[in-house]
Amino acid sequence: MNLNKERVGLMFLDELKNGESAIVEEICDTNICIKLIEMGCLPGEIVMVRMSAPFRDPIAVEVSGNLISLRKSEARTIRVKKIGQ
């Protein structure tokens, strides 16, 4: 199996539990990329999952001082590195 060393330890935002924080590494979906960047969700920023609805859809995340709601499908396009790993 050929793993890219830079991607080891990365996960998607929808995999974080309430209260967990991570650093945004990459936004994989170009369709929502601009919307997320305008809300302060850019690579290098710290994001924290604040709360989630039943079945974890949607989730509320705090990034750059903003509390934003993301569908699970949107959160699944944001690759992050969990803080503390």
C-alpha positions in Angstrom: 0.0 0.0 0.0 1.4 3.4 -1.0 0.6 6.1 1.5 1.5 9.7 1.1 3.5 10.6 4.3 1.9 14.0 4.4 -1.6 12.5 4.6 -0.8 10.1 7.5 -2.7 11.3 10.6 -5.2 13.3 8.7 -8.9 12.8 9.0 -12.1 14.5 7.8 -13.9 17.2 9.9 -17.0 15.0 10.2 -15.0 12.4 12.2 -14.2 14.8 15.1 -16.4 14.5 18.2 -18.0 17.4 20.1 -15.3 19.4 21.9 -12.4 18.2 19.7 -10.2 20.6 17.8 -8.1 20.2 14.7 -6.1 22.2 12.2 -7.6 22.6 8.7 -5.2 21.1 6.2 -7.2 21.1 3.0 -10.7 21.7 1.5 -11.3 19.0 -1.1 -14.5 20.3 -2.7 -14.0 23.2 -5.0 -17.8 23.9 -5.1 -17.9 25.0 -1.4 -14.3 26.1 -1.0 -15.0 29.8 -1.6 -18.0 29.8 0.8 -15.9 28.2 3.5 -12.9 30.5 3.0 -15.3 33.6 3.2 -16.4 32.3 6.6 -12.8 31.9 7.8 -12.3 28.2 7.3 -8.9 28.2 5.6 -5.9 25.9 5.7 -3.9 26.5 8.9 -6.9 27.7 11.0 -8.0 25.8 14.1 -11.5 24.4 14.0 -13.5 23.0 17.0 -16.7 21.0 16.8 -19.0 22.6 19.3 -22.2 20.6 18.9 -24.0 18.3 16.6 -27.6 17.3 15.7 -28.9 13.8 16.0 -27.0 11.5 13.6 -24.3 14.2 13.5 -26.0 16.1 10.7 -25.5 19.0 10.7 -22.6 19.9 13.0 -21.8 23.3 14.4 -18.1 24.3 14.3 -16.2 27.3 15.5 -13.5 28.7 13.2 -11.9 32.1 13.2 -14.4 33.3 15.8 -17.4 32.3 13.8 -19.8 29.5 14.6 -20.9 27.9 11.4 -23.2 25.0 10.6 -22.1 22.4 8.1 -23.9 19.4 6.6 -22.1 16.1 7.2 -21.4 15.9 3.5 -19.7 19.4 3.6 -17.7 18.5 6.7 -16.6 15.4 4.9 -14.7 17.5 2.3 -12.5 19.3 4.9 -9.4 17.4 5.7 -8.0 18.2 9.2 -5.2 17.1 11.6 -6.5 16.5 15.1 -4.7 18.6 17.7 -2.9 16.4 20.3 -2.0 13.6 17.9 
